[in-house]
Amino acid sequence: MLFLHREDGQGLVEYALVLVLVAVVVIAILTLLGPQIGNVFSKITFGLS
């Protein structure tokens, strides 16, 4: 009984790692596609005015 492993924090760490991975992927996508997205919004704004 004294040497039973506690795995309470393991799930939290796994969720945190997945969250960090998703954040890195989103940042990479926005870095690569940011200028193109900005151009699209500029064209929309210019077309509306």
C-alpha positions as CSV (number, residue, x, y, z in Angstrom):
1,M,0.0,0.0,0.0
2,L,2.9,2.4,0.6
3,F,4.3,2.0,-2.8
4,L,1.2,2.4,-4.9
5,H,1.8,4.9,-7.7
6,R,-0.4,8.0,-7.8
7,E,-1.4,9.0,-11.3
8,D,-3.6,12.0,-10.5
9,G,-1.3,14.6,-12.1
10,Q,-0.5,12.4,-15.1
11,G,-3.7,13.3,-17.0
12,L,-3.2,17.0,-16.3
13,V,0.4,16.8,-17.7
14,E,-0.9,15.1,-20.8
15,Y,-3.6,17.7,-21.4
16,A,-1.0,20.4,-20.9
17,L,1.4,18.8,-23.5
18,V,-1.4,18.5,-26.0
19,L,-2.4,22.1,-25.4
20,V,1.2,23.3,-25.9
21,L,1.4,21.2,-29.1
22,V,-1.8,22.7,-30.5
23,A,-0.6,26.2,-29.6
24,V,2.7,25.7,-31.4
25,V,0.9,24.4,-34.5
26,V,-1.5,27.4,-34.5
27,I,1.4,29.8,-34.1
28,A,3.3,28.2,-37.0
29,I,0.3,28.3,-39.3
30,L,-0.4,32.0,-38.5
31,T,3.2,32.8,-39.1
32,L,3.2,31.2,-42.5
33,L,-0.2,32.3,-43.6
34,G,-0.5,35.6,-41.7
35,P,0.4,37.9,-44.7
36,Q,-2.0,36.1,-47.0
37,I,-4.8,36.4,-44.5
38,G,-4.0,40.1,-44.1
39,N,-4.2,40.6,-47.8
40,V,-7.6,38.9,-48.0
41,F,-9.0,41.2,-45.3
42,S,-7.5,44.2,-47.0
43,K,-9.2,43.3,-50.3
44,I,-12.5,42.8,-48.5
45,T,-12.2,46.2,-46.7
46,F,-11.2,47.9,-49.9
47,G,-14.2,46.3,-51.7
48,L,-16.7,47.4,-49.1
49,S,-15.6,51.0,-49.2
